[in-house]
């Protein structure tokens, strides 16, 4: 935002926006906000230069056209990395949810030049973000907590793991929900100790590989179930509106979070040790086979 304001102050608005005839901005919210900030800080009269489109969001028959245009602009003209992944996931969710969605996931994929499988993963990630916010007692749409904690990638990886390891039958759904709560506990532990970004993503991937996708998953779920439930109940008793609120509440529940983290670290350490032993045994078997084949060739 600061870079955008500086650029507009120095060179003016270089790229026009798109506005519906009812005043909604389809593209250019950042530029509009920058201009408004410039007006407030300098007192200058400034204008948001935009193309006014003859569409209204109030007309339900035009919503799909509006969305197609928005995706064409934001996913085609602008760089993809400018689209925050949390915003993208929420947009996919809100656009394709319900019995009468604005468009299907297949349509969204086509218009945004994304793979259908990727759209599905983002959609699932949004579902789990909403469930997580409910789990901690925050508003289900308070996605700024996810953004500020920099943990979006954990929900993305989580959605892939749960989809891979569990089916749609009732029994699988029970285990899936138990594992989902365990994931939430692990994510809260990561937030509490300040692990984020690529490191946190690596940890959550290893958790999916070494625990969720193993015979130890049910044991881990059983061992952390009470801690996860206690943590959720405690957080829901607090007023969590911001990341600072969440961090303070986790600090208040430090003993439970640390106990959960110790259990997680123990399972992960055992899984890594087991993997090392298995790798060692595989190497021995490969070497034995190699020398056996070599002896046969010499004979």
Protein Blocks (a to p, Z undefined) as FASTA:
>chain_A
ZZmmmmmmmnopfbdcdddfkopafbhplmmmmmmmmmmmnopacdddddddfbdfklmk
lmmmmmmmmmmmmmmmpcfklpcfklmmmmmmmmmgcjbdfbdfklmmmmnopafklmmm
mmmmmmmmmmmmmmnopafklmmlmmmnopmmmmmmmmmmmmmmpcfbfklmmmmmmmmm
mmmmmmmmmmmnopahjllmmmmmmmmmmmmmpcklmmmmmmmmmmmmmmmmmmmmpccf
bfklmmmmmmmmmmmmmmmmmmmmmmmmmmmmmmmmmmmmmmmmmmmmmmmmmmmmmZZ
